[in-house]
Amino acid sequence: MRAFDIMTRNVVSVRPDMTVREVARMFVEKRISGAPVVDAADAIVGMISEGDLLRRVELDTDKPVRSSWLDLFSASDDARNYVKSHGLKVEDVMSREVVSVDEDTPISDVATLLETQHIKRVPVTRAGKMSGIISRANLIQALASLPEEPARDAGADVTDREIRAMLMGELAGHKWAFAGRNIVVSDGVIHLWGVFHSAESVQAVRVAAESIPGVKGVDDHTEPYPVMPGI
């Protein structure tokens, strides 16, 4: 799927000259936590979210906690914080570094972007103009909309050799993966053998094994890596 397939098309946006209180009321009325800021040509010029409205002089929350030694080097930060907490217009408090994606962006890339940038939503553009927005909720909704997985015996005609080959292919390139000699498939059941450094590695291999078509079960015979005395 692509961004176009899951994005919200009816986007609530705000203008740079709107007041902070107008936006706060809009967030409450629309039950949203953020919105893109667009100019008269509908070009995205910023983003504003609940986080931009937390530190406000009206609420007496305008003084962020800081270590005293940082005060010597924080003149610019003080200025930015003052504008953020006292500014009356959206253009004063909005985030100007906007991350956006194209309609054709794979949703796997969108998920990576949301995670690595620590953001909750990203605008979707077409020819430089906003056409939608994707939030974390859109990704969860896409997952919930997928059809149920087929029954475990749907691939019962798959041979043990084919099951093992598919699993080895799935594990290829992963540092946590089993060596080939530690996997045995018998009557559709995958047996995991070996000694491993972490329970997470075993869990990852088990998850990979359970996803292979035709698998009837996974038996874990693995043992923890022995700890040498004195180490």
C-alpha positions in Angstrom: 0.0 0.0 0.0 1.0 3.6 -0.6 0.3 6.8 1.3 -2.6 7.6 -1.1 -4.4 4.4 0.0 -4.6 5.2 3.7 -4.3 9.0 4.0 -7.1 11.2 5.4 -8.3 13.4 2.6 -10.5 15.9 4.5 -7.7 17.6 6.3 -8.3 20.2 8.9 -5.7 22.9 8.3 -5.0 26.3 9.8 -3.6 29.6 8.5 -0.5 31.3 9.9 -2.4 34.4 10.9 -4.9 32.5 13.1 -4.6 33.1 16.8 -3.3 30.5 19.2 -6.6 30.5 21.1 -8.6 30.0 17.9 -6.5 26.9 17.1 -6.9 25.6 20.7 -10.7 25.8 20.3 -10.5 24.1 16.9 -8.4 21.2 18.4 -11.1 20.7 21.0 -14.1 21.0 18.7 -12.6 18.8 16.0 -11.1 16.4 18.5 -7.6 16.5 16.8 -4.2 17.0 18.3 -2.4 18.7 15.4 -2.8 20.3 12.0 -0.8 21.5 9.0 -0.4 25.2 8.5 -1.0 26.3 4.9 -0.7 29.7 3.2 -3.1 31.3 0.7 -1.8 29.0 -2.1 -2.4 25.9 0.1 1.3 25.3 0.3 2.4 23.8 3.6 4.5 26.3 5.7 4.4 24.6 9.1 2.8 22.2 11.5 1.2 23.0 14.9 0.3 20.5 17.5 -0.8 20.2 21.1 2.9 20.2 22.1 3.3 23.7 20.7 0.6 24.9 23.0 1.8 23.4 26.3 4.0 26.2 27.5 1.8 29.3 27.6 1.9 32.4 29.8 -1.9 32.4 30.0 -1.7 29.0 31.8 1.4 29.9 33.9 3.2 26.9 32.2 5.7 29.1 30.3 8.8 28.3 32.3 10.4 25.0 31.1 12.7 23.2 33.6 16.4 23.6 32.9 19.6 22.8 34.6 21.3 26.0 36.0 24.6 25.5 34.1 22.7 25.6 30.8 21.5 29.1 31.6 24.9 30.5 30.6 24.5 29.2 27.0 20.7 29.6 26.5 20.1 33.1 25.3 18.7 31.9 21.9 16.7 29.2 23.7 15.2 31.8 26.0 14.2 33.9 23.0 12.6 30.9 21.3 10.8 29.8 24.4 9.5 33.3 25.0 8.1 33.5 21.5 6.6 30.1 21.9 4.9 30.9 25.2 3.8 34.5 24.4 3.2 34.5 20.7 -0.4 35.3 19.7 -0.4 33.9 16.2 0.1 30.4 14.7 3.1 31.6 12.8 4.8 32.4 16.1 4.5 29.0 17.7 4.3 26.5 14.8 7.1 24.2 13.8 8.6 25.4 10.5 10.6 22.3 9.7 7.9 20.3 7.9 8.4 16.7 7.0 6.1 15.5 4.2 5.6 12.5 1.9 4.4 12.0 -1.6 1.2 10.2 -2.4 3.2 7.3 -3.9 5.4 6.8 -0.8 5.1 3.2 0.5 3.5 3.0 3.9 6.5 1.2 5.2 8.5 4.3 4.6 5.8 6.4 6.2 5.9 4.2 9.3 9.7 4.6 9.5 9.5 8.3 9.1 6.9 8.6 12.0 9.1 6.5 14.2 12.5 8.0 13.4 11.3 11.6 13.5 9.2 11.1 16.6 6.2 12.7 15.0 2.5 11.7 15.2 1.4 12.8 11.7 2.8 13.7 8.3 1.3 15.7 5.4 0.8 14.0 2.1 1.5 16.1 -1.0 0.8 16.0 -4.7 2.8 18.3 -7.0 3.8 20.3 -3.9 0.3 20.9 -2.7 -1.2 19.1 0.3 -3.6 16.3 -0.6 -4.0 14.5 2.7 -2.4 13.6 6.0 -1.4 10.3 7.6 -1.3 9.8 11.4 -0.3 6.8 13.4 -4.0 6.1 13.7 -4.2 5.7 9.9 -1.6 3.0 10.0 -3.4 1.1 12.8 -6.6 1.4 10.9 -4.9 0.0 7.8 -3.7 -3.0 9.8 -7.1 -3.6 11.3 -8.6 -3.5 7.8 -6.5 -6.4 6.5 -8.3 -9.7 6.0 -7.8 -12.4 8.5 -4.8 -14.6 8.0 -5.5 -18.0 6.5 -5.8 -21.0 8.8 -2.6 -22.6 9.8 -3.3 -25.8 7.8 -4.1 -23.8 4.6 -0.7 -24.8 3.3 -0.8 -28.4 4.4 0.4 -29.6 1.0 3.7 -27.8 1.4 6.5 -30.3 2.0 8.9 -30.3 5.0 11.7 -29.4 2.6 9.8 -26.5 1.2 9.0 -25.2 4.7 12.6 -25.3 5.7 13.7 -23.6 2.6 11.2 -20.8 3.0 12.2 -20.3 6.7 15.9 -20.2 5.8 15.2 -17.6 3.2 13.3 -15.5 5.7 16.2 -15.8 8.2 18.9 -14.9 5.6 20.8 -11.8 6.5 19.6 -11.5 10.1 22.3 -11.5 12.7 20.0 -13.2 15.2 19.2 -16.1 12.9 19.8 -19.8 13.5 22.5 -21.6 11.6 21.0 -24.1 9.1 21.9 -27.2 11.1 19.8 -26.0 14.0 16.5 -26.2 12.1 14.6 -29.5 11.5 11.2 -29.8 10.0 9.2 -33.0 10.5 5.5 -33.5 9.5 5.0 -29.8 9.2 6.5 -29.1 12.7 9.6 -26.9 12.9 12.0 -28.0 15.6 14.5 -25.3 16.8 17.8 -26.5 18.2 20.9 -24.7 19.3 22.6 -22.5 21.9 21.9 -18.8 21.8 23.0 -15.6 23.5 19.5 -14.0 24.0 15.9 -15.0 24.4 15.0 -12.3 21.9 16.9 -14.2 19.2 14.9 -17.3 19.9 11.7 -15.4 19.9 12.5 -13.7 16.6 13.2 -17.1 15.0 10.0 -18.5 16.4 8.0 -15.7 15.0 9.6 -16.2 11.6 8.9 -19.9 11.8 5.2 -19.4 12.7 4.7 -17.2 9.6 5.7 -19.9 7.1 2.8 -21.4 5.2 2.0 -25.0 6.0 3.6 -24.9 9.5 1.6 -26.9 12.0 3.7 -26.0 15.0 7.0 -24.9 16.4 8.9 -26.8 19.0 11.7 -24.9 20.8 14.5 -27.1 22.1 17.0 -24.3 22.4 19.3 -23.7 25.4 20.8 -20.5 26.8 24.5 -19.9 26.0 26.5 -21.1 29.0 28.1 -18.4 31.1 31.8 -19.1 31.7 32.9 -18.9 35.4 34.4 -15.5 36.3 32.9 -13.7 33.4 
